[in-house]
């Protein structure tokens, strides 16, 4: 019998000491992690949005990367973890493996079934083939050939080859061949046919780790062809789109000619598309359409992007005049863009409160986020927990503003240093983003990314030009003493185009929603895009909001880009979307 001790019972000293020790450990780990503004050590933990004050005394580094602009209506982009799983299969003597593979598979000793495929005869063994669910069902089901000593296999899937079939059979016999020696696309198709789930996963992970701009055409053809391979096709397709979001702008139309027009249109119209500016997005799209018309004529979806996927509102009048001369865009679309510019300017110049009132409940193409969310990790492994949507979703009447920035040589970033992107103008204010390197207790590194509303000294008058001495792209160094432009708190502004600011938002506090996308770097074991999403929040002058985590923006850049052999260090890219409401 076990009796429960009452409060008055005496507890032996040894037990009491142990209880206090355990309680001490409990107190260390119980804490309030949910209330913390920092992500936990798990790479799948969800980081929390936090404010940051750039005026705090830290090392300041100005940074230039003349890039920008992207589009809305994009679903979340999962990061697909391709780190190899721990091998939990049973241990089998290597001598037995060698014997079964050599005598059984290569020599066909004691064979009890023959398989004809690819004009070859394979002398095999039912007990070994039974490891494959495909053969297991064939041998045990009510089929005519279930008891036959010979059967013929015919494959309708052109992706299945004799070499891949031979490799898969060898795997059933215990031969752990290297995937580097085989066409993994063909092997994945074969493994899917034979229902070898572990081999399918290994092939998928290998393909994701080795996905490059050079291999993407073959990969996209594979996942968009007639045959589909379930979840593995989906993972590879999303990874291919993620690579295009990151690298397509640097690729020529000729390199992308075999990418389906529908997929390319989705990429170019996406918020996740890394592109210098809205006018560059337009020029890139026109070039792609022109080239495809001469070769494949797969341009219908791309022409739709020309109408609805470009935010013409955020172009200059000079750029809009050029587009009008091209004659490829309906004039009514361009006139509406000009009118939206005028309306937004009037709303801002007349506004008194932080909220403009430019949202509505009637659905538009520009939904306003209703919560602070981060999408990271394979959703199949760790589905995000979302807040309940509001009863009446909110939509903006104006398209959001988009820009991009790239930070190179992140491994050289000093502790507690902020590195700034170039600065852009939107809705009467200047904006940039910066990354912040922070080392927490126990030497746990975290990298934060923040959207920053810049306050200019003296709040410059409308029409006044603002310029700075841009620094070389990718430069990271100690605090700069160069005469770069600074805000009211002495914070470097980065590179600012020498363009006149058309108007000034005089409000000290404004309400703005934003999204930040961060694609995985080249050569890493993850392929995908992390999305940080913020509901409308108050931005004071020189106010920053962003996220910080150890796992989200891992920045150890000592990895060399796979497959390129140049020793090039991959940079960290960000695509930003923001809208005043």
C-alpha positions as a printed NumPy array, in Angstrom:
array([[  0.   ,   0.   ,   0.   ],
       [  1.193,   3.488,  -0.829],
       [  0.078,   6.214,   1.535],
       [  0.082,   9.912,   0.712],
       [  2.151,  12.041,   3.104],
       [  0.277,  14.848,   4.792],
       [  1.682,  18.275,   5.457],
       [  2.403,  17.263,   9.033],
       [  4.368,  14.156,   8.101],
       [  8.117,  14.241,   8.439],
       [ 10.069,  13.901,   5.221],
       [ 13.499,  12.264,   5.509],
       [ 16.346,  14.722,   5.071],
       [ 17.768,  12.98 ,   1.997],
       [ 14.413,  12.996,   0.219],
       [ 13.76 ,  16.605,   1.177],
       [ 17.185,  17.633,  -0.168],
       [ 16.495,  15.826,  -3.443],
       [ 13.031,  17.396,  -3.676],
       [ 14.472,  20.883,  -3.229],
       [ 17.132,  20.138,  -5.83 ],
       [ 14.506,  19.051,  -8.349],
       [ 12.409,  22.086,  -7.536],
       [ 15.447,  24.232,  -8.195],
       [ 15.895,  22.719, -11.633],
       [ 12.193,  23.162, -12.248],
       [ 12.401,  26.839, -11.476],
       [ 15.237,  27.273, -13.941],
       [ 13.323,  25.789, -16.829],
       [  9.749,  26.783, -15.985],
       [ 10.195,  30.545, -16.558],
       [  7.811,  32.35 , -18.928],
       [  9.031,  31.362, -22.388],
       [  5.687,  32.221, -23.997],
       [  5.926,  35.752, -22.752],
       [  9.488,  36.104, -23.954],
       [ 10.209,  38.322, -26.932],
       [ 12.911,  35.909, -28.078],
       [ 12.544,  32.569, -29.82 ],
       [ 13.62 ,  29.42 , -28.014],
       [ 16.565,  27.353, -29.155],
       [ 14.425,  25.103, -31.344],
       [ 14.669,  25.925, -35.064],
       [ 10.929,  25.312, -35.278],
       [ 10.018,  27.713, -32.479],
       [  7.939,  30.707, -33.423],
       [  9.727,  34.013, -32.806],
       [  7.834,  36.985, -31.449],
       [  7.758,  40.443, -32.935],
       [  9.586,  43.037, -30.842],
       [ 10.31 ,  46.749, -30.981],
       [ 13.849,  48.04 , -31.254],
       [ 15.337,  51.452, -30.586],
       [ 18.126,  52.142, -33.094],
       [ 19.238,  55.091, -30.983],
       [ 20.654,  52.733, -28.368],
       [ 24.471,  53.003, -28.296],
       [ 25.674,  50.199, -30.524],
       [ 28.11 ,  49.982, -33.377],
       [ 26.422,  51.484, -36.434],
       [ 27.235,  50.316, -39.946],
       [ 25.715,  51.756, -43.102],
       [ 25.06 ,  49.25 , -45.832],
       [ 24.186,  49.566, -49.505],
       [ 22.46 ,  47.156, -51.811],
       [ 20.482,  48.848, -54.576],
       [ 17.582,  46.46 , -54.731],
       [ 13.872,  46.677, -54.074],
       [ 10.168,  46.044, -54.698],
       [  7.733,  43.054, -54.632],
       [  3.902,  42.089, -54.752],
       [  1.058,  40.844, -52.542],
       [ -1.346,  37.894, -52.614],
       [  1.306,  35.36 , -51.766],
       [  0.626,  32.343, -49.592],
       [  3.056,  31.446, -46.874],
       [  6.284,  29.904, -48.005],
       [  7.436,  26.942, -45.99 ],
       [ 11.073,  26.327, -45.214],
       [ 11.665,  22.715, -46.171],
       [ 14.109,  21.013, -43.823],
       [ 16.259,  18.545, -45.748],
       [ 18.627,  17.57 , -42.949],
       [ 19.105,  13.787, -43.093],
       [ 17.069,  11.819, -40.58 ],
       [ 18.732,   9.699, -37.983],
       [ 19.014,   6.117, -39.158],
       [ 16.774,   4.088, -36.896],
       [ 16.629,   0.937, -39.022],
       [ 17.69 ,  -2.336, -37.472],
       [ 21.357,  -3.279, -37.517],
       [ 22.137,  -6.154, -39.869],
       [ 25.464,  -7.885, -40.172],
       [ 27.42 ,  -6.523, -43.11 ],
       [ 28.48 , -10.076, -43.983],
       [ 24.848, -11.139, -44.337],
       [ 24.115,  -8.02 , -46.393],
       [ 27.006,  -8.753, -48.704],
       [ 25.988, -12.382, -49.075],
       [ 22.339, -11.599, -49.829],
       [ 23.268,  -8.859, -52.283],
       [ 26.014, -10.804, -54.065],
       [ 24.544, -14.303, -54.138],
       [ 20.896, -13.33 , -54.133],
       [ 20.684, -10.224, -56.317],
       [ 23.757, -10.272, -58.535],
       [ 23.958, -14.054, -59.046],
       [ 20.279, -14.943, -58.579],
       [ 21.021, -17.963, -56.386],
       [ 17.949, -19.85 , -55.096],
       [ 15.64 , -17.525, -57.036],
       [ 11.928, -18.283, -56.791],
       [ 10.579, -15.58 , -59.138],
       [ 11.688, -13.884, -62.328],
       [ 10.753, -10.305, -63.192],
       [ 10.872,  -9.139, -66.814],
       [ 11.382,  -5.401, -67.201],
       [ 13.245,  -3.173, -69.669],
       [ 13.956,  -6.221, -71.858],
       [ 15.883,  -7.802, -68.998],
       [ 15.174, -10.717, -66.676],
       [ 15.818, -10.307, -62.959],
       [ 16.11 , -13.553, -60.952],
       [ 14.792, -12.499, -57.56 ],
       [ 13.274, -13.739, -54.297],
       [  9.752, -13.208, -53.009],
       [ 10.801, -12.863, -49.384],
       [ 13.11 ,  -9.975, -50.331],
       [ 10.682,  -8.294, -52.712],
       [  8.05 ,  -8.482, -49.98 ],
       [  9.855,  -5.519, -48.341],
       [  8.234,  -3.383, -51.035],
       [  4.505,  -2.748, -50.418],
       [  4.009,  -2.899, -54.19 ],
       [  5.333,  -6.469, -54.463],
       [  3.829,  -7.486, -51.128],
       [  0.352,  -6.591, -52.335],
       [  1.   ,  -8.24 , -55.701],
       [  2.019, -11.527, -54.079],
       [ -0.79 , -11.621, -51.524],
       [ -3.686, -10.149, -53.495],
       [ -6.278, -11.953, -55.633],
       [ -4.233, -11.496, -58.775],
       [ -3.701, -13.969, -61.573],
       [  0.082, -13.709, -61.266],
       [  0.252, -13.781, -57.459],
       [  1.552, -17.376, -57.431],
       [  3.365, -17.232, -60.752],
       [  7.118, -17.793, -60.886],
       [  7.416, -15.185, -63.627],
       [  5.842, -11.788, -64.238],
       [  6.387,  -8.833, -66.533],
       [  6.362,  -5.191, -65.461],
       [  5.558,  -2.402, -67.887],
       [  5.974,   1.217, -66.815],
       [  3.855,   3.996, -68.263],
       [  5.945,   6.617, -66.459],
       [  8.8  ,   7.702, -68.725],
       [ 10.72 ,   8.932, -65.673],
       [ 11.319,   5.331, -64.571],
       [ 14.502,   3.922, -66.1  ],
       [ 16.235,   0.563, -66.036],
       [ 19.15 ,   1.99 , -64.058],
       [ 16.847,   3.401, -61.389],
       [ 14.834,   0.157, -61.228],
       [ 18.029,  -1.833, -60.767],
       [ 19.152,   0.57 , -58.012],
       [ 15.818,   0.247, -56.183],
       [ 15.929,  -3.562, -56.327],
       [ 19.48 ,  -3.503, -54.987],
       [ 18.239,  -1.372, -52.076],
       [ 15.692,  -4.107, -51.248],
       [ 18.6  ,  -6.546, -51.109],
       [ 20.464,  -4.346, -48.629],
       [ 22.768,  -2.451, -50.987],
       [ 23.041,   1.141, -49.729],
       [ 24.204,   2.779, -52.943],
       [ 25.203,   6.441, -52.975],
       [ 22.531,   8.74 , -54.367],
       [ 25.249,  10.861, -55.988],
       [ 25.759,   8.039, -58.479],
       [ 22.183,   7.93 , -59.751],
       [ 19.623,  10.233, -61.341],
       [ 17.542,  10.971, -58.24 ],
       [ 14.572,  12.201, -60.247],
       [ 14.297,   8.844, -61.978],
       [ 14.965,   7.015, -58.729],
       [ 12.21 ,   8.976, -56.973],
       [  9.737,   7.992, -59.689],
       [ 10.786,   4.351, -59.376],
       [ 10.587,   4.398, -55.581],
       [  7.113,   5.926, -55.809],
       [  6.007,   3.158, -58.184],
       [  7.342,   0.461, -55.831],
       [  5.96 ,   2.322, -52.791],
       [  9.373,   2.492, -51.096],
       [  8.652,   5.433, -48.802],
       [ 12.059,   5.676, -47.13 ],
       [ 13.841,   5.781, -50.473],
       [ 11.376,   8.412, -51.724],
       [ 12.166,  10.634, -48.774],
       [ 15.906,  10.204, -49.224],
       [ 15.641,  11.121, -52.902],
       [ 13.515,  14.172, -52.12 ],
       [ 15.94 ,  15.426, -49.479],
       [ 18.889,  14.904, -51.813],
       [ 17.149,  16.825, -54.594],
       [ 16.333,  19.73 , -52.276],
       [ 19.885,  19.959, -50.987],
       [ 21.296,  19.986, -54.514],
       [ 18.737,  22.249, -56.147],
       [ 20.509,  25.017, -58.084],
       [ 19.79 ,  27.452, -60.885],
       [ 21.495,  24.983, -63.233],
       [ 19.347,  22.014, -62.225],
       [ 16.014,  23.739, -61.714],
       [ 14.769,  23.294, -65.29 ],
       [ 14.971,  19.496, -65.104],
       [ 13.428,  19.502, -61.635],
       [ 10.492,  21.694, -62.673],
       [  9.844,  19.527, -65.745],
       [  9.744,  16.522, -63.426],
       [  7.196,  17.941, -60.953],
       [  4.988,  19.601, -63.57 ],
       [  4.808,  16.63 , -65.933],
       [  2.022,  14.105, -66.383],
       [  3.118,  11.938, -63.45 ],
       [  2.756,  13.099, -59.858],
       [  4.404,  11.709, -56.753],
       [  2.233,  12.998, -53.948],
       [  3.771,  14.977, -51.142],
       [  7.244,  14.624, -52.638],
       [  6.181,  16.439, -55.807],
       [  4.665,  19.187, -53.668],
       [  7.813,  19.672, -51.591],
       [ 10.046,  19.807, -54.646],
       [  7.679,  22.173, -56.458],
       [  7.636,  24.593, -53.51 ],
       [ 11.41 ,  24.419, -53.24 ],
       [ 11.761,  25.158, -56.951],
       [  9.519,  28.213, -56.615],
       [ 11.508,  29.353, -53.59 ],
       [ 14.717,  29.201, -55.617],
       [ 13.082,  31.188, -58.414],
       [ 11.873,  33.809, -55.929],
       [ 15.482,  34.249, -54.874],
       [ 17.43 ,  33.839, -58.131],
       [ 15.143,  34.24 , -61.16 ],
       [ 15.885,  37.953, -61.585],
       [ 19.551,  37.086, -62.174],
       [ 18.655,  34.437, -64.762],
       [ 18.061,  35.116, -68.452],
       [ 14.783,  34.363, -70.288],
       [ 16.69 ,  31.703, -72.198],
       [ 17.602,  29.911, -68.958],
       [ 13.956,  29.989, -67.881],
       [ 12.41 ,  29.025, -71.21 ],
       [ 11.437,  25.533, -69.982],
       [  9.802,  26.83 , -66.8  ],
       [  6.004,  26.718, -67.321],
       [  4.551,  30.156, -67.939],
       [  2.058,  29.722, -65.109],
       [  4.807,  29.076, -62.559],
       [  6.982,  31.914, -63.853],
       [  4.011,  34.292, -63.728],
       [  3.347,  33.331, -60.113],
       [  6.984,  34.009, -59.237],
       [  7.219,  37.409, -60.942],
       [  3.958,  38.622, -59.405],
       [  4.936,  37.404, -55.967],
       [  5.912,  39.424, -52.913],
       [  8.707,  36.9  , -52.523],
       [ 10.315,  37.755, -55.868],
       [ 13.679,  39.399, -55.219],
       [ 13.743,  42.294, -57.678],
       [ 15.345,  45.768, -57.456],
       [ 12.229,  47.854, -58.061],
       [  8.741,  47.908, -59.525],
       [  9.964,  49.313, -62.849],
       [ 12.613,  46.571, -62.978],
       [  9.902,  43.993, -62.376],
       [  7.988,  45.453, -65.335],
       [ 11.061,  45.427, -67.595],
       [ 11.922,  41.866, -66.592],
       [  8.362,  40.746, -67.336],
       [  8.341,  42.451, -70.75 ],
       [ 11.64 ,  40.815, -71.655],
       [ 10.32 ,  37.385, -70.645],
       [  7.117,  37.815, -72.661],
       [  9.001,  38.994, -75.736],
       [ 11.428,  36.061, -75.654],
       [  8.743,  33.443, -75.037],
       [  6.565,  34.674, -77.897],
       [  9.429,  33.843, -80.257],
       [  9.983,  30.343, -78.877],
       [  7.114,  28.792, -76.903],
       [  4.195,  31.279, -76.939],
       [  3.421,  30.359, -73.327],
       [  2.651,  33.939, -72.33 ],
       [ -1.038,  34.12 , -71.391],
       [ -0.456,  34.076, -67.625],
       [  2.504,  36.441, -67.927],
       [  0.312,  38.971, -69.721],
       [ -2.152,  38.746, -66.831],
       [  0.674,  39.706, -64.478],
       [  1.307,  42.734, -66.687],
       [ -2.249,  43.872, -65.947],
       [ -2.672,  42.929, -62.305],
       [  0.674,  41.875, -60.855],
       [  2.625,  45.155, -61.006],
       [  2.091,  47.968, -58.498],
       [  2.198,  50.873, -60.947],
       [  1.097,  53.243, -58.175],
       [  4.607,  53.187, -56.734],
       [  6.348,  54.223, -59.948],
       [  7.426,  57.732, -60.851],
       [  5.583,  59.751, -63.472],
       [  8.574,  59.412, -65.782],
       [  8.4  ,  55.625, -65.522],
       [  4.649,  55.634, -66.126],
       [  5.104,  57.759, -69.259],
       [  7.608,  55.223, -70.585],
       [  5.181,  52.366, -69.95 ],
       [  2.4  ,  54.27 , -71.687],
       [  4.625,  54.699, -74.757],
       [  5.278,  50.944, -74.798],
       [  1.552,  50.444, -75.389],
       [  1.461,  47.104, -73.576],
       [ -0.591,  48.174, -70.557],
       [ -4.141,  49.506, -70.625],
       [ -4.041,  53.284, -70.163],
       [ -6.85 ,  53.07 , -67.61 ],
       [ -4.575,  51.029, -65.339],
       [ -1.886,  53.713, -65.526],
       [ -4.367,  56.543, -64.963],
       [ -5.677,  54.733, -61.893],
       [ -2.114,  54.43 , -60.579],
       [ -1.628,  58.193, -60.92 ],
       [ -4.946,  58.888, -59.23 ],
       [ -4.021,  56.567, -56.34 ],
       [ -0.819,  58.552, -55.859],
       [ -2.797,  61.779, -55.561],
       [ -5.362,  60.254, -53.208],
       [ -2.751,  58.793, -50.859],
       [ -0.857,  62.086, -50.736],
       [ -4.024,  64.002, -49.82 ],
       [ -4.982,  61.456, -47.164],
       [ -1.563,  61.763, -45.525],
       [ -1.281,  65.547, -45.704],
       [ -4.732,  65.984, -44.14 ],
       [ -4.423,  63.218, -41.529],
       [ -4.138,  64.034, -37.836],
       [ -4.507,  60.667, -36.091],
       [ -2.101,  57.725, -36.67 ],
       [ -4.809,  55.836, -38.583],
       [ -5.584,  57.05 , -42.113],
       [ -8.782,  55.079, -42.589],
       [ -7.751,  53.612, -45.959],
       [ -9.109,  50.131, -45.223],
       [-12.48 ,  48.539, -45.865],
       [-14.28 ,  45.258, -45.251],
       [-15.111,  44.768, -48.925],
       [-12.562,  42.394, -50.383],
       [ -9.726,  43.767, -52.527],
       [ -6.446,  42.306, -53.732],
       [ -4.625,  43.753, -50.713],
       [ -5.606,  42.036, -47.432],
       [ -4.272,  43.59 , -44.239],
       [ -2.683,  41.109, -41.78 ],
       [ -4.699,  40.687, -38.593],
       [ -1.977,  39.189, -36.375],
       [  1.776,  38.959, -35.851],
       [  2.894,  35.688, -37.381],
       [  6.005,  33.914, -38.562],
       [  5.858,  31.012, -40.998],
       [  8.953,  28.822, -40.77 ],
       [  9.677,  25.124, -41.01 ],
       [  8.063,  22.315, -42.953],
       [  4.308,  22.671, -42.272],
       [  4.064,  18.892, -42.42 ],
       [  6.356,  18.709, -39.401],
       [  5.268,  21.768, -37.459],
       [  2.023,  23.361, -38.672],
       [  1.812,  26.982, -37.53 ],
       [ -0.706,  27.872, -34.853],
       [ -2.748,  30.752, -36.227],
       [ -4.861,  33.208, -34.355],
       [ -8.569,  33.131, -35.072],
       [ -9.325,  35.427, -38.019],
       [-11.441,  38.477, -37.279],
       [-15.146,  38.382, -38.065],
       [-14.688,  41.211, -40.592],
       [-11.325,  40.96 , -42.42 ],
       [ -9.737,  44.245, -43.42 ],
       [ -8.523,  45.178, -46.902],
       [ -6.496,  48.149, -48.093],
       [ -7.732,  50.288, -50.958],
       [ -4.114,  50.925, -52.035],
       [ -1.484,  48.367, -53.073],
       [  1.397,  48.069, -50.59 ],
       [  4.912,  49.343, -51.232],
       [  7.691,  46.792, -51.743],
       [ 11.478,  46.845, -51.682],
       [ 14.383,  44.427, -51.224],
       [ 17.804,  44.371, -49.617],
       [ 20.705,  41.948, -49.509],
       [ 23.316,  41.627, -46.763],
       [ 26.551,  39.85 , -47.61 ],
       [ 29.36 ,  38.46 , -45.449],
       [ 27.026,  38.067, -42.5  ],
       [ 29.611,  35.944, -40.666],
       [ 31.75 ,  39.092, -40.296],
       [ 29.   ,  40.925, -38.436],
       [ 30.306,  42.06 , -35.05 ],
       [ 28.419,  41.443, -31.837],
       [ 25.627,  43.911, -31.058],
       [ 26.004,  45.627, -34.437],
       [ 23.229,  46.977, -36.644],
       [ 23.721,  46.922, -40.405],
       [ 21.348,  49.064, -42.498],
       [ 19.999,  48.632, -46.009],
       [ 19.506,  51.435, -48.488],
       [ 16.669,  53.821, -47.594],
       [ 13.48 ,  54.253, -49.632],
       [ 10.634,  56.779, -49.702],
       [  7.027,  55.71 , -49.203],
       [  3.903,  57.611, -48.117],
       [  5.68 ,  60.71 , -46.857],
       [  8.314,  58.856, -44.799],
       [ 11.697,  57.26 , -45.336],
       [ 12.131,  53.568, -44.546],
       [ 14.864,  50.959, -44.404],
       [ 15.529,  47.625, -42.776],
       [ 18.476,  46.539, -40.709],
       [ 19.842,  43.356, -39.209],
       [ 21.042,  43.202, -35.627],
       [ 23.516,  40.619, -34.336],
       [ 22.909,  39.731, -30.702],
       [ 24.726,  37.205, -28.491],
       [ 22.598,  36.098, -25.569],
       [ 23.53 ,  34.158, -22.474],
       [ 25.475,  30.934, -23.035],
       [ 26.834,  32.379, -26.299],
       [ 23.565,  31.733, -28.113],
       [ 23.61 ,  33.826, -31.278],
       [ 20.495,  35.505, -32.599],
       [ 19.967,  37.607, -35.678],
       [ 17.175,  40.144, -35.792],
       [ 15.61 ,  41.86 , -38.788],
       [ 13.706,  45.125, -38.299],
       [ 11.7  ,  47.583, -40.365],
       [ 12.742,  51.129, -39.443],
       [ 10.891,  54.401, -39.986],
       [ 13.672,  56.924, -40.492],
       [ 13.485,  60.392, -38.96 ],
       [ 15.381,  62.98 , -40.991],
       [ 17.088,  65.822, -39.159],
       [ 14.859,  68.872, -39.202],
       [ 12.138,  66.968, -41.135],
       [ 13.101,  68.141, -44.622],
       [ 10.657,  70.138, -46.662],
       [  8.789,  68.6  , -49.598],
       [ 10.867,  68.645, -52.761],
       [ 14.197,  68.763, -50.949],
       [ 16.697,  66.237, -52.209],
       [ 18.374,  63.793, -49.838],
       [ 21.546,  62.009, -50.827],
       [ 24.357,  60.084, -49.244],
       [ 27.692,  58.598, -50.162],
       [ 26.811,  54.986, -50.893],
       [ 29.227,  52.348, -49.711],
       [ 30.223,  49.308, -51.71 ],
       [ 27.681,  46.504, -51.822],
       [ 28.25 ,  43.795, -49.256],
       [ 30.65 ,  45.828, -47.127],
       [ 30.691,  45.044, -43.426],
       [ 33.142,  46.793, -41.149],
       [ 33.587,  48.651, -37.906],
       [ 31.495,  51.76 , -37.225],
       [ 31.836,  54.171, -40.085],
       [ 33.125,  57.71 , -39.75 ],
       [ 32.249,  58.578, -43.341],
       [ 29.922,  61.533, -43.998],
       [ 26.944,  59.289, -44.815],
       [ 23.546,  60.838, -44.216],
       [ 22.111,  60.195, -40.757],
       [ 18.708,  60.53 , -39.198],
       [ 17.746,  62.759, -36.279],
       [ 19.411,  60.361, -33.842],
       [ 22.64 ,  60.086, -35.823],
       [ 21.773,  56.671, -37.247],
       [ 23.237,  55.951, -40.725],
       [ 20.603,  55.97 , -43.441],
       [ 22.426,  53.785, -45.916],
       [ 22.218,  54.661, -49.591],
       [ 19.348,  56.98 , -50.52 ],
       [ 18.55 ,  57.734, -54.117],
       [ 19.019,  61.399, -55.021],
       [ 15.328,  61.848, -55.712],
       [ 13.103,  64.592, -54.358],
       [ 10.629,  63.632, -51.709],
       [  7.209,  64.705, -53.093],
       [  5.593,  65.269, -49.689],
       [  6.145,  64.823, -45.951],
       [  4.064,  62.95 , -43.405],
       [  4.17 ,  65.356, -40.473],
       [  2.542,  62.922, -38.029],
       [  4.831,  61.739, -35.262],
       [  3.063,  58.359, -35.166],
       [  1.62 ,  56.374, -38.069],
       [ -0.082,  52.984, -38.387],
       [  1.619,  50.537, -40.77 ],
       [  1.396,  46.826, -41.502],
       [  4.326,  44.979, -43.036],
       [  5.742,  41.652, -44.147],
       [  9.368,  40.57 , -44.441],
       [ 10.388,  37.575, -46.542],
       [ 13.746,  35.856, -46.148],
       [ 14.659,  33.119, -48.655],
       [ 17.129,  30.464, -47.6  ],
       [ 20.693,  31.025, -48.705],
       [ 22.399,  29.044, -51.43 ],
       [ 24.098,  25.818, -50.401],
       [ 22.15 ,  25.331, -47.167],
       [ 20.155,  22.234, -46.242],
       [ 16.902,  24.239, -46.272],
       [ 15.041,  25.438, -49.312],
       [ 12.173,  27.827, -48.884],
       [ 11.152,  31.282, -47.735],
       [ 10.496,  32.446, -44.192],
       [  7.688,  34.973, -43.869],
       [  7.348,  37.443, -41.002],
       [  3.955,  39.147, -40.942],
       [  2.82 ,  42.048, -38.763],
       [ -0.647,  43.468, -38.226],
       [ -0.855,  47.297, -38.317],
       [  1.387,  48.711, -35.613],
       [  2.359,  52.192, -34.505],
       [  5.62 ,  53.55 , -35.886],
       [  6.918,  56.655, -34.134],
       [  9.709,  58.614, -35.743],
       [ 12.823,  56.434, -35.723],
       [ 10.69 ,  53.496, -34.503],
       [ 11.557,  49.911, -35.459],
       [  9.613,  46.678, -35.302],
       [ 10.935,  43.251, -36.189],
       [ 11.853,  39.718, -35.161],
       [ 14.903,  38.119, -33.589],
       [ 15.705,  34.421, -33.376],
       [ 18.55 ,  31.95 , -33.43 ],
       [ 16.925,  29.603, -35.909],
       [ 15.11 ,  31.826, -38.408],
       [ 17.963,  33.781, -39.945],
       [ 20.941,  31.56 , -39.214],
       [ 23.855,  33.495, -40.597],
       [ 26.963,  31.316, -40.354],
       [ 28.194,  32.053, -43.861],
       [ 31.126,  29.646, -43.82 ],
       [ 29.196,  27.333, -46.106],
       [ 30.32 ,  27.336, -49.729],
       [ 27.647,  27.334, -52.396],
       [ 27.148,  23.765, -53.535],
       [ 27.753,  22.945, -57.136],
       [ 29.332,  26.273, -58.027],
       [ 32.872,  25.549, -56.835],
       [ 33.79 ,  29.215, -56.727],
       [ 34.04 ,  29.595, -52.97 ],
       [ 31.44 ,  32.361, -53.194],
       [ 29.76 ,  33.242, -49.916],
       [ 25.978,  33.391, -50.046],
       [ 24.277,  36.587, -48.931],
       [ 21.114,  36.982, -46.915],
       [ 18.206,  38.48 , -48.854],
       [ 15.077,  40.192, -47.578],
       [ 11.94 ,  41.301, -49.403],
       [  9.777,  43.862, -47.625],
       [  6.11 ,  44.793, -48.059],
       [  4.552,  47.681, -46.121],
       [  1.329,  49.642, -46.21 ],
       [  0.009,  52.593, -44.226],
       [ -3.579,  52.27 , -43.029]])
